[in-house]
Amino acid sequence: MNCSPPGKPTLYGSLTCQGIGLDGIPEVTASEGFIVNEINKKSIHVSCPKENVSSKFLAPYTTFSRIHTKSITCLDISSGGGLGVSSSTDGSMKIWQASNGELRRVLEGHVFDVNCCRFFPSGLVVLSGGMDAQLKIWSAEDASCVVTFKGHKGGILDTAIVDRGKNVVSVSRDGTARLWDCGRSACLGVIADCGSSINGVAVGAADNSINLGSPEQMPSEREVGTESKMLLLAREDKKLQCLGLQSRQPLFLFIGSDAFNCCTFLSGFLLLAGTQDGNIYQLDVRSPRTPVQVIHRSGAPVMSLLSFRDGFIASQGDGSCFIVQQDLDYVIELTGADCEPVYKVATWEKQIYTCCRDGLVRRYQLSDL
């Protein structure tokens, strides 16, 4: 293993298993410069005292290998924690039992690959977007497609649900973000048209101190829950764009080091966005010119970002997936993917699910720490 402090030489070391104890737990020692703080059957806590850093490496609690046969591009877990939904480059989108990975439903209807899928807050309905430029809503109970939205001219890359889901937002390779009315399956408007592929989207409730501006036209009465919301767009042209969802007025445009792949809100004014060259920018909407911090662990693309407790979970194209929390003095590393990209992470209570290019869904239990 190694410890890579920014701007300093990398420190190299190794861990050696000295055997298995009577309790079934390995006895592991570290070479000079590193310390094994704690170990159990599923995790090992290692620190580098010289740099005052430490990591807990957590093995999967269970792995689901039978859901898909190829790379899994997206997944989500229902609000009650009972169901999972995932899409794969094998062309399928499936609903499965979150506890054991047992197949429940196959959602068929997209032409070409499905890029993104997520549950509505109810946990009974799924929203998906595909390379066929179609956005679809499905019943998780009988796998029927209840609504298809058409209007995008290019593949849909990400979606966001507004409030309880009367409205949804989609972003596409065609460079637009669209707001949709689920009840009437109609487009309520093109919220942004930026001439560059939009890779990721997030909707967040704005802090009272943020002036979101006023809409130029009276919003449709079919817009539900868009007031006091911010829309964040991660763009291929190295720009991160934020605007008022109802007002359509710009809040800021931030230029990063490379294409932005993903974004998420941490609070009513803090957000994260990840780039193709491995930077995670933390910005404050109230003063977005200078990042609060830039986290750079490797040059691998940042694939997904998810707000989690008082921190976040990030995954990258080199197989790393890690949890940063303010109240912990160590980083939690979710192991198992090795060098295969981890495309998406979903959580339910103390369980974390990841999907990977190797075709596996991994489930981690934070209680195993």
VOGU-3710 file (C-alpha; in Angstrom, 3 decimals, decimal comma):
1> mncsppgkpt> 0,000/0,000/0,000  1,022/3,638/-0,274  0,175/7,027/1,165  0,307/9,924/-1,294  0,400/13,316/0,472  -0,155/16,245/-1,948  3,138/17,802/-3,020  5,257/15,312/-1,057  6,915/11,998/-1,963  4,688/8,925/-1,786
11> lygsltcqgi> 5,263/6,661/1,225  5,271/2,940/0,395  4,561/0,073/2,748  2,963/-3,338/3,025  0,531/-5,365/5,113  1,367/-8,958/6,035  -1,047/-11,591/7,318  0,630/-13,538/10,130  -2,144/-16,128/10,301  -5,769/-16,458/11,385
21> gldgipevta> -6,684/-16,029/15,049  -8,949/-18,414/16,960  -11,846/-15,984/16,416  -11,389/-16,292/12,638  -9,953/-12,798/12,317  -6,623/-12,424/10,457  -3,624/-11,160/12,391  -2,107/-8,456/10,218  1,010/-6,364/10,735  2,112/-3,267/8,834
31> segfivnein> 5,590/-2,314/7,666  7,423/0,720/9,017  5,489/3,991/8,795  2,061/2,333/8,871  -0,084/0,978/11,705  -2,980/-1,501/11,724  -5,349/0,151/14,209  -8,170/-2,349/14,117  -9,292/-5,402/12,147  -12,355/-7,644/11,970
41> kksihvscpk> -13,748/-10,104/9,427  -15,009/-7,384/7,088  -12,803/-4,364/7,679  -9,268/-3,210/8,411  -8,294/0,232/9,736  -4,808/1,389/8,704  -3,101/4,674/9,476  0,041/6,549/8,478  0,996/8,537/11,613  3,608/10,685/9,841
51> envsskflap> 0,924/12,200/7,596  -1,822/11,929/10,231  -4,171/10,099/7,829  -6,073/6,861/8,171  -8,449/4,715/6,125  -10,879/1,936/6,935  -11,140/-0,619/4,132  -14,526/-2,337/4,078  -15,242/-5,568/2,163  -18,698/-6,179/0,642
61> yttfsrihtk> -21,218/-7,881/2,919  -22,659/-9,647/-0,117  -22,278/-9,570/-3,912  -25,049/-10,068/-6,479  -23,698/-11,613/-9,689  -26,905/-12,899/-11,274  -28,799/-9,666/-11,917  -26,928/-8,720/-15,103  -24,421/-10,390/-17,417  -22,505/-7,245/-18,428
71> sitcldissg> -21,444/-3,837/-17,106  -24,048/-2,194/-14,808  -24,366/1,493/-15,613  -26,854/2,655/-12,993  -28,727/1,517/-9,899  -31,054/2,808/-7,197  -32,709/1,480/-4,037  -36,339/2,172/-3,142  -37,198/4,474/-0,233  -38,284/1,524/1,911
81> gglgvssstd> -35,069/-0,374/1,156  -36,907/-3,389/-0,248  -36,223/-3,118/-3,970  -33,350/-2,293/-6,285  -33,453/-1,209/-9,915  -30,495/-1,348/-12,291  -29,611/-0,945/-15,959  -26,860/-2,642/-17,895  -25,013/-2,629/-21,207  -26,574/-6,078/-21,748
91> gsmkiwqasn> -29,576/-3,928/-22,790  -31,745/-4,778/-19,794  -33,274/-2,902/-16,881  -34,355/-5,004/-13,922  -36,037/-4,726/-10,536  -34,696/-7,027/-7,831  -35,002/-7,708/-4,138  -32,441/-5,589/-2,291  -31,864/-8,190/0,418  -30,756/-11,053/-1,844
101> gelrrvlegh> -30,614/-9,795/-5,450  -33,499/-12,047/-6,483  -35,064/-10,929/-9,772  -38,558/-9,431/-9,491  -39,346/-7,660/-12,774  -37,777/-6,909/-16,157  -38,623/-3,464/-17,574  -38,715/-3,741/-21,352  -39,463/-0,943/-23,797  -36,373/1,201/-24,364
111> vfdvnccrff> -34,615/0,859/-27,714  -30,809/0,651/-27,186  -29,151/1,058/-23,794  -30,744/2,498/-20,684  -28,432/5,147/-19,201  -30,146/6,003/-15,945  -32,850/4,624/-13,672  -34,224/5,688/-10,295  -37,178/5,151/-7,996  -39,734/7,854/-7,311
121> psglvvlsgg> -40,006/8,739/-3,588  -42,981/6,360/-3,268  -40,734/3,395/-4,119  -43,459/1,974/-6,366  -42,565/3,754/-9,599  -39,337/3,932/-11,648  -38,041/6,713/-13,916  -35,576/5,794/-16,675  -33,774/7,528/-19,524  -32,179/5,903/-22,549
131> mdaqlkiwsa> -29,998/6,364/-25,584  -33,272/6,314/-27,554  -33,904/9,890/-26,230  -36,949/8,590/-24,371  -37,820/9,140/-20,735  -40,106/6,473/-19,289  -42,083/5,889/-16,098  -42,710/2,314/-14,992  -44,777/0,526/-12,394  -42,452/-1,468/-10,136
141> edascvvtfk> -45,385/-3,728/-9,273  -46,319/-5,062/-12,726  -43,409/-3,744/-14,887  -45,778/-1,812/-17,170  -44,559/1,408/-18,794  -47,164/3,991/-17,805  -45,715/7,109/-19,445  -43,215/7,842/-22,222  -41,898/11,385/-22,652  -40,585/12,375/-26,071
151> ghkggildta> -38,866/15,626/-26,968  -35,136/15,186/-26,499  -33,056/14,908/-29,670  -30,242/12,901/-28,097  -29,680/10,202/-25,495  -30,823/11,006/-21,941  -27,890/10,917/-19,544  -29,412/11,726/-16,133  -32,646/12,610/-14,356  -33,805/14,303/-11,172
161> ivdrgknvvs> -37,132/14,151/-9,379  -38,718/17,359/-8,073  -40,227/17,020/-4,593  -42,610/14,066/-4,530  -42,467/13,512/-8,259  -45,287/15,399/-9,953  -42,499/16,973/-12,028  -39,166/15,501/-13,173  -36,085/16,899/-14,914  -34,032/15,169/-17,599
171> vsrdgtarlw> -30,722/16,120/-19,233  -29,400/14,907/-22,545  -26,619/14,735/-25,068  -28,663/17,280/-27,046  -27,505/19,954/-24,578  -30,893/20,607/-22,989  -32,454/20,188/-19,573  -36,215/19,657/-19,702  -38,921/19,850/-17,052  -41,794/17,366/-17,432
181> dcgrsaclgv> -45,317/17,054/-16,058  -45,778/13,383/-15,129  -49,574/13,545/-14,825  -50,081/14,814/-18,388  -46,838/13,372/-19,814  -46,038/16,782/-21,270  -42,911/18,935/-21,418  -43,285/22,052/-19,252  -40,271/23,700/-20,806  -36,637/23,626/-21,799
191> iadcgssing> -34,932/24,993/-18,681  -31,462/25,205/-20,192  -30,041/24,843/-23,678  -26,270/25,056/-23,501  -25,019/23,575/-26,761  -22,971/20,960/-24,913  -23,874/17,511/-23,645  -25,202/17,596/-20,042  -23,847/14,577/-18,168  -25,424/15,043/-14,750
201> vavgaadnsi> -28,222/16,921/-13,018  -29,268/17,651/-9,431  -32,217/19,499/-7,911  -31,883/20,981/-4,425  -33,860/23,156/-2,021  -32,202/26,565/-1,774  -31,250/28,210/1,501  -33,415/31,269/2,295  -30,401/33,546/1,879  -30,093/32,701/-1,843
211> nlgspeqmps> -31,863/34,953/-4,331  -33,173/32,652/-7,074  -34,574/35,483/-9,213  -38,075/35,789/-10,644  -39,520/33,983/-13,671  -40,055/36,139/-16,746  -43,365/34,413/-17,440  -45,978/33,160/-15,006  -45,109/29,494/-14,279  -47,599/26,856/-15,447
221> erevgteskm> -49,974/25,672/-12,729  -48,686/22,188/-13,646  -45,312/23,083/-12,114  -45,385/21,582/-8,629  -42,599/22,129/-6,100  -40,232/24,021/-8,399  -40,236/27,215/-6,316  -37,229/27,717/-4,022  -35,348/24,959/-5,889  -31,957/25,139/-7,593
231> lllaredkkl> -30,995/23,188/-10,699  -27,380/22,066/-11,123  -26,008/20,890/-14,480  -22,717/19,015/-14,974  -21,641/19,763/-18,545  -19,247/18,148/-21,001  -17,737/21,565/-21,939  -16,012/21,818/-18,498  -18,786/24,050/-17,118  -20,931/23,609/-14,050
241> qclglqsrqp> -24,140/25,610/-14,366  -26,585/26,504/-11,587  -29,948/28,211/-12,021  -33,283/28,729/-10,322  -35,556/25,861/-11,332  -38,751/27,921/-11,428  -37,192/31,275/-12,318  -34,867/29,813/-15,010  -32,497/32,632/-13,926  -28,728/31,948/-13,753
251> lflfigsdaf> -27,074/31,683/-10,322  -23,523/30,920/-11,487  -21,391/29,304/-14,182  -18,198/27,680/-12,883  -15,389/26,517/-15,185  -13,558/23,385/-14,065  -10,421/21,520/-15,117  -12,216/19,038/-17,406  -15,673/17,782/-18,385  -18,071/17,552/-15,428
261> ncctflsgfl> -19,563/14,058/-15,073  -21,758/14,311/-11,985  -23,041/16,680/-9,314  -25,054/16,717/-6,091  -26,245/19,137/-3,412  -24,936/18,689/0,134  -27,149/21,383/1,676  -29,146/24,496/0,809  -25,941/26,216/-0,339  -23,152/23,607/-0,591
271> llagtqdgni> -22,666/21,350/-3,611  -20,214/18,883/-5,097  -19,284/18,243/-8,711  -16,843/15,721/-10,190  -14,744/15,926/-13,342  -13,305/13,560/-15,917  -9,763/14,211/-14,633  -10,502/13,243/-11,033  -11,315/16,541/-9,319  -14,175/16,846/-6,830
281> yqldvrsprt> -15,082/20,508/-6,417  -16,976/21,654/-3,336  -18,653/24,992/-4,022  -20,787/27,418/-2,029  -23,654/28,841/-4,124  -23,350/32,123/-2,194  -19,721/32,650/-3,324  -19,079/30,170/-6,145  -16,011/31,778/-7,730  -13,511/30,054/-5,458
291> pvqvihrsga> -14,129/26,428/-4,416  -14,476/25,676/-0,696  -12,125/22,779/-1,449  -10,949/20,593/-4,322  -10,445/16,908/-3,519  -8,136/15,059/-5,897  -7,284/11,442/-5,111  -6,333/10,193/-8,563  -6,655/11,211/-12,179  -9,465/8,693/-12,726
301> pvmsllsfrd> -12,848/10,124/-13,789  -15,297/10,879/-10,983  -18,295/8,689/-11,875  -20,794/9,435/-9,107  -21,310/11,651/-6,079  -23,914/11,152/-3,384  -24,681/13,149/-0,268  -24,440/10,821/2,744  -25,013/11,732/6,416  -22,827/14,797/7,025
311> gfiasqgdgs> -20,513/13,976/4,135  -20,532/12,211/0,792  -19,744/9,039/-1,145  -17,720/9,268/-4,361  -16,831/6,636/-6,931  -14,195/6,773/-9,660  -13,173/5,091/-12,885  -10,239/3,273/-11,265  -12,509/1,211/-9,000  -12,155/3,400/-5,935
321> cfivqqdldy> -15,272/4,180/-3,948  -14,926/6,129/-0,712  -16,916/7,805/2,022  -15,882/11,100/3,603  -17,706/12,185/6,781  -17,032/15,296/8,837  -17,247/13,528/12,187  -14,860/10,707/11,188  -11,101/11,207/11,174  -10,702/8,410/8,627
331> vieltgadce> -11,922/7,764/5,090  -13,972/4,603/4,474  -12,828/2,751/1,353  -15,336/0,330/-0,192  -13,258/-2,497/-1,673  -13,837/-5,247/-4,224  -14,143/-3,459/-7,550  -10,354/-3,513/-8,020  -9,631/-1,485/-11,177  -13,106/-1,630/-12,736
341> pvykvatwek> -15,075/1,652/-12,787  -17,786/2,002/-10,130  -20,526/3,857/-11,988  -23,146/4,512/-9,328  -23,792/4,305/-5,600  -27,098/4,110/-3,725  -27,794/3,929/-0,005  -30,507/2,796/2,343  -29,930/3,459/6,032  -26,604/1,751/6,880
351> qiytccrdgl> -26,427/-0,220/3,623  -24,517/0,943/0,567  -24,985/-0,535/-2,903  -22,570/-0,030/-5,797  -22,668/-1,064/-9,444  -19,615/-1,711/-11,528  -18,286/-2,455/-14,997  -17,558/-6,027/-13,867  -21,325/-6,720/-13,849  -21,615/-7,020/-10,064
361> vrryqlsdl> -23,800/-5,240/-7,531  -21,990/-5,024/-4,197  -23,750/-4,407/-0,909  -21,820/-3,069/2,090  -22,995/-2,879/5,704  -21,598/0,052/7,615  -22,398/-1,875/10,809  -19,571/-4,224/9,714  -17,114/-1,439/10,584
//
